Structure formats: C-alpha cells, structure tokens
Amino acid sequence: MTESDLAGEPATGRQIYTEDGVVRPELAELLEQSVDADDADIIREITGNLHESEVADLLEAISEEKRPRFVELAGDQFDYAALTEVDEAIRVEIVDNLSNEQVAEGVRELDSDDAVFILEDLEDEDREDILAQIPFQERIRLRRSLDYPEDSAGRRMQTEFIAVPPFWSVGQAIDYIRAGEDLPDRFSEIFTIEPTFKLAGSLPLDTLLRAKRDVVVSDIHETNPHPISAEVDQEEAAQVFEQYDLLSAPVVDDNQRLVGVLTIDDVVDVIQEEAAEDIRLLAGVGDEELSDSVIDIARSRVVWLAINLGTAIFASLIIGLFDATIEQMVALAILMPIVASMGGNAGTQTMTVAVRALATRDLDTYNARRIIRKELLVGLLNGAVFAVVIGVVAAIWFSQAALGVVIAAAMVINMVFAAASGIMIPIALDKLNVDPAIASGVFVTTVTDVVGFFAFLGLAGWWFNI
C-alpha cells in the first residue's frame, strides 16, 4: 500500500489488514514515514474512516517513539476512545507524552466510561490537572466514577443515561428523548426514577416505541431491571448480564439511587479481561502485557519461578530419601519422571476446569461433592488406562514384569491424587478467600510430584526389598 493508493479515499478496515488479520507492514511503514515527515494530511486520510479499534491496531503496529506524535498529527480527528483498545502500557506511554491540555480536550469528547478508563491510570497530579480543565458537570460525574473501587461496576459504568418519572406518558418520554441535547448517543432502554432519584424500573426502547402516546410509563415499565451495585466487582456484574441476557443494566448506589448504566460492550471487555487474567495467573505470569518491557515482564514472573524452585527442591528431597533404591535399580531413575509428569498434567487439567468453574460460579457448595466424586472417578479411569500402557512398556523395556506392575500401581495412585488435588485445592483456596487462579498451580504441581515420586519409589523399594 502506498500513498497514491490512499489518495482521495480514506482507508477502510478491510484495507488495513492482511489476510491473516494483522496490520499491513507497508501501511505501518507509511505511517511511520508520515510521522517522521510531520505529514498530518496522510495520517488523517488513513485514519479518517476507521473504527476506534482499527486506529488502536495502527498505534500498536508502529514503533513506540512515534505513537505520541501520531496522535498529535491526527489532531482533533483522533478518537481518544482508541486508547481504550490498546494495552495499558501503550496507553500510559502515549498519554504521558501528551500535554494535559491535549488529553483534557480529547477526554471531553468521550463517553464517561471511556474517559474514566483513560484517567484511572494517570498519576494523581496529572489526573487532577486534566479534570480541572473539564466542564463542571462532567467533571463531577467523572470524579464520582473514579471514587469507586478499581474493577468495580462503578468504574465501568457510563454516567450518561436517560431517566424519566414513572408518571409521565409515553408521548412525554419520546418528546423528551427527541429534544434532549445532553443525552447519550446510543442507548437501548430508559429508566424510571422516583423524585429522590431512587430507581423505579426500566423500559426497553422497543416497548416504548410500540406503546400509544397516552399510555403511562409506569404501566409498561419493568419493575425488576436487575440493578447492579456500584461497589460490586465487575466480574459479578458480568455474571448478571450472562444470567439474564441483558444489553444494559442500571447501576445504583447504597441507597438504590440510579448513578449510571452498564452496557454490554463494556461487559464483553470485562469477560475477556477476566478470562485473560485467570489464564495468566494460572501460568504465574502476573498482570503483564505484550507491550511491557523486558524488566517488567521478568519481574512479574520471577516470584512464581522462585516458588516453583522451592517446590522442586522439596520434590528432590523426596527422591533423596530413596537414593539407595535408585542406585540398585537404574530403571527407576529412567521411569519415575513419567509418573510425576502424567500426574502433573492430569492435575493441571482438573485444576483449570475447577478454577474457571469457580470464577463463573458454576462450582459451588451445592454441587462440590458431586463434582469431586466425578473427578476422582475420571482420575481413576485415566489412571487405569495409562497404568496398563506404561506397565506393559516398562515390563518389555526392562524385561521385568514386576517393574511393570509397580509403575502401573504408582500411576493409578498419582492420577487419583492429581484429580483430587486439582479439584480440592482450588475449592479450599476459594473458601479461604484466596484467588485459586494465583496459588493453585504451585500446590497441585507439588502434590503430584511428591505423591508420584513417593508412590513409585516407595512401592519399588517395598516390592524389590531394596
């Protein structure tokens, strides 16, 4: 793609990506050349017809030192909502390199939820300076959202919404929506409130538009709109959306007063964010992004690697208890990693399912016993299958049928313990209010290694009288 390819016609989403869905290298190169040449016209021409997420992809495709200048050259055409679509490290880096006046001007054009998303990562001094440059009413709304806990529904909510008294007629509500200047650009329902701003109900747009003008709103609104507390964790809010198939939901304070609305686009982001977080925590990589520096990534991983080193040393001590046994039968040293590895993999499978089920509230007190029993039976069944396989292999390999029996028995024992630890450790940690995604992996791996080595070497020492 060259400059002439874009002349006279803004780029579209289809044009900027390769068949593999990545930004075209020639386009990224053209953007970087335009930044170097301070050519705002080319940058505006390329980004003029793109969605905010596509602009975000362009930002991530160019080198980091050119990103702030890219935003400056795009000028008032740059949609700051694109900054909500990039990694946190990239967003902070860009904002830090822009003046507070530029950020304030860009944030003023955003919905409140997007504005909060950008402002919450800034230093307190910069955030206050930016807020001071925003109109009073909007500043109050943003401050209220920023006062709620991080990762709460209050932080995610949009403070622009439409609320009417329940005694209004449908005609009055429609006329209000048509005449309103400070109303949200897009919405799927309106809310009804009492004089104290206490939430009374909600009214989907399709219901409103199909009703006759003289119908009173209170006769057709839904009195149980599934309100979400502003203090509740965003993951719990997402579960409400999933359970009731919501497109939006009112957010209320401790006095049940309407303070905002949570929309499905934000909830989709929450679901993806929480799922990604669980995956990272299970792997012990912390809250890192692809755009983080080498030092930051190494720092986030070193803690859990150190803990794993400690558990590995503990497992080695178990092996050391049977050093005399291993010296007299070298085959044990060759075969024992198989037992531990199979148990570790089986435990990880069960643990992953359990952690995700706890996160989605599919695993609870009422069905825990049934799930544990099922996982134990799965461990027993898989243990028996692979016990036969490895038992036959070991017997043929070392020409000792007894060795095949020993490793087969150890395999069954470890697979059952792996299933038990994989399901019970996350449940126990959850009961102790410890995030099972963070700590389960270390405990499960330790259990399967220790049990695997102890069962195999202990059975071998007993069977062969070593």
CORGIWO-V584587 format. One record per backbone hydrogen bond with DSSP energy under -0.5 kcal/mol. CO is the residue of the C=O (numbers start at 1). NH is the residue of the N-H. If there is no record, write none. Layout:
co: {CO,CO}
nh: {NH,NH}
This chain:
co: {2,3,3,6,12,12,13,16,18,22,24,24,25,26,27,28,29,30,31,32,33,34,35,38,39,40,41,42,43,44,45,47,51,51,52,53,54,55,56,57,58,63,63,64,64,66,67,68,69,70,71,74,75,78,79,80,81,82,83,87,88,89,90,91,92,93,94,95,99,100,101,102,103,104,105,106,107,111,112,113,114,115,116,118,119,123,124,125,126,127,128,129,130,131,135,136,137,138,139,140,141,142,143,144,145,149,151,152,152,153,157,158,159,161,162,164,165,166,168,169,170,171,172,173,174,175,176,188,190,191,192,192,193,194,197,198,201,202,203,204,205,206,207,208,212,213,215,216,217,217,221,222,228,229,230,232,233,234,235,236,237,238,239,240,241,241,247,249,250,251,251,252,253,256,257,260,261,262,263,263,264,265,266,267,268,269,270,271,272,273,274,275,276,277,278,279,280,281,286,289,293,294,295,296,297,298,299,301,302,303,304,305,306,307,308,309,310,311,312,313,314,315,316,317,318,319,320,322,323,324,325,329,329,330,330,331,332,335,335,336,337,338,339,340,341,342,343,344,345,346,347,348,349,350,351,352,353,354,355,356,357,357,358,362,364,364,367,368,369,370,371,372,373,374,375,376,377,378,379,380,381,382,383,384,385,386,387,388,389,390,391,392,393,394,395,395,400,401,402,403,404,405,406,407,408,409,410,411,412,413,414,415,416,417,418,419,420,421,423,424,425,426,427,428,429,430,435,435,436,439,440,441,442,443,444,445,446,447,448,449,450,451,452,453,454,455,456,457,458,459,460,461}
nh: {6,6,7,9,15,16,17,24,21,18,27,28,29,30,31,32,33,34,35,36,37,39,38,40,43,44,45,46,47,48,11,50,54,55,56,57,58,59,60,61,62,66,67,67,68,70,71,72,73,74,75,77,78,80,82,83,84,85,86,91,92,93,94,95,96,97,97,98,103,104,105,106,107,108,109,109,110,115,116,117,118,119,120,121,122,127,128,129,130,131,132,133,133,134,139,140,141,142,143,144,145,146,147,148,148,152,234,155,156,157,159,261,161,163,191,193,168,218,217,173,174,175,176,177,178,179,180,205,203,164,200,201,166,197,258,194,192,222,190,208,209,210,211,211,215,171,170,219,220,221,223,202,252,232,154,153,237,238,239,240,241,242,243,244,245,246,264,262,228,259,260,230,256,199,253,251,158,249,266,267,268,269,270,271,272,273,274,275,276,277,278,279,280,281,282,283,285,284,288,292,297,298,299,300,301,302,303,305,306,307,308,309,310,311,312,313,314,315,316,317,318,319,320,321,321,322,323,326,327,328,329,332,333,333,334,335,336,338,339,340,341,342,343,344,345,346,347,348,349,350,351,352,353,354,355,356,357,358,359,360,362,363,361,364,367,368,371,372,373,374,375,376,377,378,379,380,381,382,383,384,385,386,387,388,389,390,391,392,393,394,395,396,397,398,399,400,404,405,406,407,408,409,410,411,412,413,414,415,416,417,418,419,420,421,422,423,424,425,427,428,429,430,431,432,434,433,438,439,440,443,444,445,446,447,448,449,450,451,452,453,454,455,456,457,458,459,460,461,462,463,464,466}
